[in-house]
Amino acid sequence: MDAATAAATRPAAARPTEPAAGPAAEIPAPVPAAGRRRRPDAAGWLIRAAALAAAAAAWQLLTTADVTFGLRFDRLPSPAEVAGAFAGRLGSAPYYLDLAQSVLRILTGFVLAALAGVAAGVLVARSRRAGDLLLPVLEIVRPIPAIALVPIAILVFPRDEQGIVFITFAAAFFPIMVSTRHAVRALPTSWEDAVRTMGGGRARVLANVILPGALPGVFGGLSVGMGVAWICVISAEMISGEFGVGYRTWHAYTVVDYPGVIVGMATIGAIGWLASAAIELLGRRLTRWLPRGGGRP
């Protein structure tokens, strides 16, 4: 009996089984550990808390010892004084009114800048004629600091509130526009070719290729734009505002309330950090479908 006859007469249970075909047999390879986003564990949170505590302890030591070597800490309020001033602010209505006013200004200017920046970035990246028309003006205005536009805003807008929103808009618009333009230009042309091959027009290319593919770059610009917008809105409030965290911080400086100044600075930093973290979280949610760190989707 030859090998072929023996293989044919072998019982079915003894024959080597072949892998089953179908979706059940396609087991995706695990994503490498480097591709996963590492979340802080208990040790990570402990290290972060220890770093903040060490910074506060160093601040307390320098101020209570009246250190004047190189830098003068003898006039800087201590953390205890700042904490007392912060507790007093939390119990007063003007603190929340100023906070609400600054947040409203930021949201109004930032939303307008996001809509206009994304639209302009896509337009100049996709249309050569639009780029020839808009980019010369935009590139001339872009290097001008937004806070330098305060005199123009005072002359053009009839109300200070409108001028502050305009400063916020100008500060956030250019980072969003530039990031969107570069993100759109960096998209592989094969993606668009695939959609056009299947009969898709400009609208489908825009909805299915351009906007989803450029989302990581867009959210990078949104995060940067939010930080710059906070810097400029606080500066604008210090110059021409009547309410807001920036106005209250400058007012505290004029009346020599240095703990109040640091309370205003801490409030600005905390709200700005929360706003940037919210944008980053939203960006991760909307780009969850993207592969991370070279891993397979």
The 8 nearest C-alpha neighbors of each residue, nearest first, counted from 0:
[[1, 4, 5, 2, 3, 6, 8, 7],
 [0, 2, 4, 3, 5, 6, 7, 8],
 [3, 1, 5, 4, 6, 0, 7, 8],
 [2, 4, 6, 5, 1, 7, 0, 8],
 [5, 3, 7, 6, 1, 2, 0, 8],
 [6, 4, 2, 8, 7, 3, 9, 1],
 [7, 5, 3, 9, 4, 8, 2, 14],
 [6, 8, 4, 5, 9, 3, 10, 2],
 [7, 9, 5, 6, 4, 10, 11, 3],
 [10, 8, 6, 7, 5, 11, 13, 14],
 [11, 9, 13, 12, 8, 14, 7, 6],
 [10, 12, 14, 13, 9, 15, 8, 16],
 [13, 11, 10, 14, 15, 9, 16, 8],
 [14, 12, 10, 11, 15, 9, 16, 6],
 [13, 15, 11, 12, 16, 10, 9, 6],
 [16, 14, 13, 17, 12, 11, 18, 10],
 [17, 15, 14, 18, 12, 13, 19, 11],
 [16, 18, 19, 15, 20, 14, 24, 11],
 [19, 17, 20, 16, 24, 21, 15, 23],
 [20, 18, 24, 17, 21, 23, 16, 22],
 [19, 21, 24, 18, 22, 23, 25, 17],
 [20, 22, 23, 24, 19, 25, 18, 26],
 [21, 23, 25, 24, 20, 26, 19, 27],
 [22, 24, 21, 25, 26, 20, 19, 18],
 [23, 25, 22, 21, 26, 20, 19, 18],
 [26, 24, 22, 23, 27, 21, 20, 28],
 [25, 27, 24, 28, 23, 22, 29, 21],
 [28, 26, 25, 29, 295, 30, 296, 24],
 [27, 29, 30, 26, 295, 31, 294, 25],
 [30, 28, 31, 27, 295, 294, 32, 26],
 [29, 31, 294, 295, 32, 28, 34, 35],
 [32, 30, 33, 34, 294, 29, 35, 292],
 [31, 33, 34, 35, 30, 36, 29, 294],
 [32, 34, 31, 35, 292, 36, 30, 294],
 [35, 33, 292, 291, 32, 31, 294, 293],
 [34, 36, 32, 33, 37, 291, 31, 292],
 [37, 35, 38, 34, 33, 291, 32, 292],
 [36, 38, 35, 39, 33, 40, 32, 34],
 [37, 39, 40, 36, 43, 35, 41, 44],
 [38, 40, 43, 44, 37, 41, 42, 45],
 [39, 41, 43, 42, 38, 44, 45, 37],
 [40, 42, 44, 43, 45, 39, 46, 38],
 [41, 43, 45, 40, 44, 46, 39, 47],
 [44, 42, 39, 40, 46, 45, 41, 47],
 [43, 45, 47, 41, 46, 42, 48, 39],
 [44, 46, 42, 48, 43, 47, 49, 41],
 [47, 45, 49, 43, 44, 48, 50, 42],
 [48, 46, 44, 50, 49, 45, 43, 51],
 [47, 49, 45, 51, 50, 46, 52, 44],
 [48, 50, 52, 46, 47, 51, 53, 45],
 [51, 49, 53, 47, 48, 52, 46, 54],
 [52, 50, 54, 48, 53, 49, 55, 47],
 [51, 53, 49, 55, 50, 54, 56, 48],
 [52, 54, 56, 50, 55, 51, 49, 57],
 [55, 53, 51, 57, 52, 56, 58, 50],
 [54, 56, 58, 52, 53, 57, 59, 51],
 [57, 55, 53, 59, 58, 54, 52, 60],
 [56, 58, 60, 54, 59, 55, 61, 53],
 [57, 59, 55, 61, 56, 60, 54, 62],
 [60, 58, 56, 62, 57, 77, 61, 78],
 [61, 59, 57, 63, 58, 62, 64, 56],
 [62, 60, 58, 64, 66, 59, 63, 57],
 [63, 61, 65, 72, 59, 64, 60, 77],
 [62, 64, 60, 65, 61, 59, 77, 73],
 [63, 65, 61, 62, 66, 60, 73, 72],
 [66, 64, 73, 62, 63, 72, 61, 67],
 [65, 67, 72, 64, 61, 68, 73, 71],
 [68, 66, 71, 70, 72, 69, 65, 73],
 [67, 69, 70, 66, 71, 72, 65, 61],
 [68, 70, 67, 71, 66, 72, 73, 65],
 [71, 69, 67, 68, 72, 66, 73, 61],
 [70, 72, 67, 73, 66, 68, 69, 74],
 [71, 73, 75, 62, 66, 74, 65, 67],
 [72, 74, 65, 71, 75, 62, 66, 67],
 [75, 73, 72, 76, 71, 62, 65, 257],
 [74, 76, 72, 73, 62, 77, 257, 71],
 [77, 75, 258, 80, 74, 257, 81, 78],
 [76, 78, 80, 79, 59, 62, 81, 75],
 [79, 77, 81, 80, 59, 82, 76, 55],
 [78, 80, 82, 77, 81, 83, 59, 76],
 [81, 79, 83, 77, 82, 78, 76, 84],
 [80, 82, 258, 78, 84, 83, 79, 85],
 [83, 81, 85, 79, 80, 84, 78, 86],
 [84, 82, 80, 86, 81, 85, 79, 87],
 [85, 83, 81, 87, 86, 82, 258, 259],
 [86, 84, 82, 88, 87, 83, 262, 81],
 [87, 85, 83, 89, 88, 84, 82, 90],
 [86, 88, 84, 85, 90, 89, 83, 91],
 [89, 87, 85, 91, 90, 86, 94, 84],
 [90, 88, 86, 87, 91, 85, 94, 95],
 [89, 91, 88, 87, 86, 92, 94, 85],
 [92, 90, 88, 89, 93, 94, 87, 95],
 [91, 93, 94, 95, 96, 90, 89, 88],
 [94, 92, 96, 95, 91, 97, 88, 98],
 [95, 93, 97, 92, 96, 88, 91, 98],
 [96, 94, 98, 97, 93, 92, 99, 91],
 [97, 95, 93, 99, 98, 94, 100, 92],
 [98, 96, 243, 100, 244, 94, 95, 242],
 [97, 99, 95, 101, 96, 100, 244, 243],
 [100, 98, 102, 96, 97, 101, 95, 103],
 [99, 101, 97, 103, 243, 98, 102, 96],
 [100, 102, 243, 104, 98, 103, 99, 105],
 [101, 103, 105, 99, 104, 100, 106, 98],
 [104, 102, 100, 106, 105, 101, 99, 107],
 [105, 103, 101, 107, 102, 106, 164, 108],
 [104, 106, 102, 108, 103, 107, 109, 101],
 [105, 107, 109, 103, 104, 108, 110, 102],
 [108, 106, 104, 110, 105, 109, 103, 111],
 [107, 109, 168, 164, 167, 111, 105, 106],
 [108, 110, 112, 106, 111, 107, 105, 168],
 [111, 109, 113, 112, 107, 108, 106, 114],
 [110, 112, 108, 114, 109, 113, 115, 107],
 [113, 111, 172, 109, 168, 115, 110, 116],
 [114, 112, 110, 116, 111, 115, 117, 109],
 [115, 113, 111, 112, 117, 116, 118, 110],
 [114, 116, 112, 118, 113, 117, 119, 111],
 [117, 115, 176, 113, 172, 119, 175, 118],
 [116, 118, 120, 119, 114, 115, 176, 179],
 [117, 119, 115, 121, 116, 120, 122, 114],
 [120, 118, 122, 116, 121, 117, 115, 123],
 [121, 119, 180, 176, 179, 117, 122, 118],
 [122, 120, 124, 118, 119, 123, 180, 125],
 [121, 123, 119, 125, 120, 124, 126, 118],
 [122, 124, 130, 129, 126, 120, 125, 121],
 [125, 123, 121, 180, 122, 126, 184, 120],
 [124, 126, 122, 123, 121, 127, 183, 184],
 [127, 125, 129, 123, 128, 122, 124, 130],
 [126, 128, 130, 129, 131, 125, 123, 124],
 [129, 127, 131, 130, 126, 132, 123, 133],
 [130, 128, 132, 126, 123, 131, 127, 133],
 [129, 131, 123, 127, 134, 133, 128, 132],
 [132, 130, 128, 129, 133, 134, 127, 135],
 [131, 133, 129, 130, 134, 128, 135, 136],
 [134, 132, 130, 136, 135, 131, 129, 137],
 [133, 135, 137, 130, 136, 138, 131, 132],
 [136, 134, 138, 137, 133, 139, 132, 131],
 [135, 137, 139, 134, 138, 133, 140, 132],
 [138, 136, 134, 140, 139, 135, 141, 133],
 [137, 139, 141, 135, 140, 136, 134, 142],
 [140, 138, 136, 137, 141, 135, 142, 143],
 [139, 141, 137, 138, 143, 142, 136, 144],
 [140, 142, 138, 143, 139, 137, 173, 144],
 [143, 141, 140, 144, 139, 138, 145, 137],
 [142, 144, 141, 140, 145, 147, 139, 148],
 [145, 143, 147, 146, 142, 148, 170, 141],
 [144, 146, 170, 147, 148, 166, 169, 143],
 [145, 147, 148, 144, 149, 231, 235, 166],
 [148, 146, 145, 144, 149, 143, 150, 151],
 [147, 149, 151, 146, 145, 150, 152, 166],
 [148, 150, 152, 151, 147, 146, 153, 235],
 [151, 149, 153, 152, 148, 154, 147, 155],
 [152, 150, 154, 148, 149, 153, 155, 147],
 [151, 153, 162, 149, 155, 150, 154, 156],
 [154, 152, 150, 151, 155, 156, 149, 162],
 [155, 153, 151, 152, 156, 150, 157, 149],
 [154, 156, 152, 153, 151, 157, 162, 150],
 [155, 157, 158, 152, 162, 153, 154, 161],
 [156, 158, 155, 159, 153, 161, 154, 162],
 [159, 157, 160, 161, 156, 162, 153, 163],
 [158, 160, 162, 161, 163, 239, 240, 153],
 [161, 159, 163, 158, 162, 164, 240, 104],
 [160, 162, 164, 159, 163, 158, 165, 156],
 [161, 163, 152, 165, 159, 160, 164, 156],
 [164, 162, 166, 160, 165, 161, 235, 159],
 [165, 163, 167, 108, 161, 166, 162, 104],
 [164, 166, 168, 162, 163, 167, 169, 161],
 [167, 165, 163, 169, 168, 164, 145, 170],
 [168, 166, 164, 228, 108, 170, 165, 169],
 [167, 169, 108, 165, 112, 166, 171, 170],
 [170, 168, 166, 172, 167, 171, 145, 165],
 [169, 171, 228, 167, 145, 168, 172, 227],
 [170, 172, 224, 228, 168, 169, 112, 173],
 [173, 171, 112, 116, 169, 175, 170, 168],
 [172, 174, 176, 175, 171, 177, 141, 170],
 [175, 173, 220, 177, 224, 176, 172, 171],
 [176, 174, 220, 116, 178, 173, 172, 221],
 [175, 177, 116, 120, 173, 179, 174, 178],
 [176, 178, 180, 174, 179, 175, 173, 181],
 [179, 177, 220, 181, 175, 180, 176, 216],
 [180, 178, 120, 217, 182, 176, 177, 181],
 [179, 181, 120, 177, 124, 183, 178, 182],
 [180, 182, 184, 178, 183, 179, 185, 177],
 [183, 181, 213, 179, 216, 185, 180, 184],
 [184, 182, 180, 185, 213, 181, 186, 179],
 [183, 185, 181, 182, 186, 124, 180, 125],
 [184, 186, 182, 183, 181, 187, 213, 180],
 [185, 187, 183, 184, 188, 182, 212, 213],
 [188, 186, 189, 190, 185, 191, 184, 183],
 [187, 189, 190, 191, 192, 186, 193, 185],
 [190, 188, 192, 187, 191, 193, 186, 194],
 [191, 189, 193, 188, 192, 187, 194, 208],
 [190, 192, 194, 193, 188, 189, 204, 195],
 [191, 193, 189, 195, 190, 194, 196, 188],
 [194, 192, 196, 190, 191, 195, 189, 197],
 [195, 193, 191, 197, 199, 196, 192, 204],
 [196, 194, 199, 198, 192, 197, 193, 191],
 [195, 197, 193, 194, 198, 192, 199, 191],
 [198, 196, 194, 195, 199, 193, 192, 200],
 [199, 197, 195, 196, 200, 194, 193, 203],
 [200, 198, 195, 194, 203, 197, 204, 201],
 [199, 201, 203, 202, 204, 195, 198, 194],
 [202, 200, 204, 203, 205, 199, 195, 206],
 [201, 203, 205, 204, 200, 206, 199, 207],
 [204, 202, 206, 205, 200, 201, 199, 207],
 [205, 203, 201, 208, 207, 202, 206, 191],
 [204, 206, 209, 202, 203, 208, 207, 210],
 [205, 207, 203, 204, 210, 208, 202, 209],
 [208, 206, 204, 203, 205, 211, 209, 210],
 [209, 207, 204, 212, 205, 211, 210, 206],
 [210, 208, 205, 212, 211, 213, 204, 183],
 [209, 211, 213, 212, 206, 208, 205, 214],
 [212, 210, 214, 213, 208, 209, 207, 206],
 [213, 211, 209, 210, 214, 208, 186, 215],
 [212, 214, 182, 210, 183, 211, 216, 215],
 [213, 215, 217, 211, 216, 212, 218, 210],
 [216, 214, 218, 217, 213, 219, 286, 282],
 [217, 215, 219, 182, 214, 218, 213, 178],
 [216, 218, 214, 179, 220, 219, 215, 178],
 [219, 217, 221, 220, 215, 216, 282, 222],
 [218, 220, 216, 222, 217, 221, 215, 223],
 [219, 221, 175, 178, 223, 217, 174, 218],
 [222, 220, 218, 224, 219, 223, 175, 225],
 [221, 223, 219, 225, 220, 224, 275, 218],
 [224, 222, 220, 226, 225, 221, 227, 219],
 [223, 225, 171, 221, 227, 222, 226, 174],
 [224, 226, 228, 222, 223, 227, 221, 171],
 [227, 225, 223, 229, 228, 224, 271, 230],
 [226, 228, 230, 224, 229, 225, 170, 231],
 [229, 227, 225, 167, 170, 231, 171, 230],
 [230, 228, 232, 226, 227, 231, 233, 225],
 [231, 229, 227, 228, 233, 232, 234, 226],
 [230, 232, 234, 228, 233, 229, 146, 235],
 [231, 233, 235, 229, 234, 167, 230, 228],
 [234, 232, 245, 236, 231, 235, 230, 229],
 [233, 235, 231, 237, 232, 236, 230, 238],
 [236, 234, 232, 238, 237, 233, 163, 231],
 [237, 235, 240, 246, 245, 233, 238, 234],
 [236, 238, 246, 234, 245, 235, 249, 239],
 [239, 237, 235, 236, 240, 234, 246, 149],
 [238, 240, 236, 235, 237, 159, 241, 163],
 [241, 239, 236, 242, 246, 237, 238, 159],
 [240, 242, 246, 239, 243, 236, 159, 237],
 [243, 241, 97, 240, 246, 100, 247, 244],
 [242, 244, 97, 101, 246, 100, 245, 98],
 [243, 245, 247, 97, 246, 98, 248, 263],
 [246, 244, 233, 236, 248, 237, 247, 243],
 [245, 247, 237, 236, 249, 243, 248, 244],
 [246, 248, 250, 244, 245, 249, 251, 243],
 [247, 249, 260, 245, 263, 251, 250, 246],
 [250, 248, 252, 246, 251, 247, 237, 245],
 [249, 251, 247, 253, 252, 248, 246, 254],
 [252, 250, 256, 248, 249, 254, 253, 260],
 [251, 253, 255, 249, 250, 254, 256, 260],
 [252, 254, 250, 255, 251, 249, 256, 248],
 [253, 255, 251, 252, 256, 250, 257, 249],
 [256, 254, 252, 253, 257, 251, 250, 260],
 [257, 255, 251, 259, 254, 252, 258, 260],
 [256, 258, 260, 259, 255, 252, 261, 76],
 [259, 257, 81, 261, 260, 256, 76, 84],
 [260, 258, 262, 257, 256, 261, 251, 84],
 [261, 259, 257, 248, 263, 258, 262, 251],
 [260, 262, 264, 258, 263, 259, 265, 257],
 [263, 261, 259, 265, 260, 264, 85, 266],
 [262, 264, 266, 248, 260, 261, 265, 267],
 [263, 265, 261, 267, 266, 262, 268, 260],
 [266, 264, 268, 262, 267, 263, 261, 269],
 [267, 265, 263, 269, 264, 268, 262, 270],
 [268, 266, 264, 270, 265, 269, 271, 263],
 [267, 269, 265, 271, 266, 270, 272, 264],
 [270, 268, 272, 266, 271, 267, 265, 273],
 [271, 269, 273, 267, 272, 268, 266, 274],
 [270, 272, 274, 268, 273, 269, 267, 275],
 [271, 273, 269, 275, 270, 274, 268, 276],
 [274, 272, 276, 270, 271, 275, 277, 269],
 [273, 275, 271, 277, 276, 272, 270, 278],
 [274, 276, 278, 272, 277, 222, 273, 279],
 [277, 275, 279, 273, 274, 278, 272, 280],
 [276, 278, 280, 274, 275, 279, 273, 281],
 [279, 277, 281, 275, 276, 280, 282, 222],
 [278, 280, 282, 276, 277, 281, 275, 283],
 [281, 279, 277, 283, 282, 278, 276, 284],
 [282, 280, 284, 278, 283, 279, 277, 285],
 [281, 283, 279, 285, 280, 284, 218, 286],
 [284, 282, 280, 286, 281, 285, 287, 279],
 [285, 283, 281, 287, 282, 286, 280, 279],
 [284, 286, 282, 283, 287, 281, 288, 214],
 [287, 285, 283, 288, 284, 289, 282, 214],
 [286, 288, 284, 289, 285, 283, 290, 282],
 [287, 289, 286, 290, 296, 285, 284, 291],
 [288, 290, 287, 286, 291, 296, 212, 215],
 [291, 289, 296, 294, 295, 293, 288, 292],
 [292, 290, 34, 293, 294, 289, 35, 296],
 [291, 293, 34, 294, 33, 290, 35, 31],
 [292, 294, 291, 34, 290, 295, 31, 33],
 [295, 293, 30, 292, 291, 34, 290, 31],
 [294, 296, 290, 30, 293, 28, 291, 29],
 [295, 290, 294, 289, 288, 291, 30, 293]]
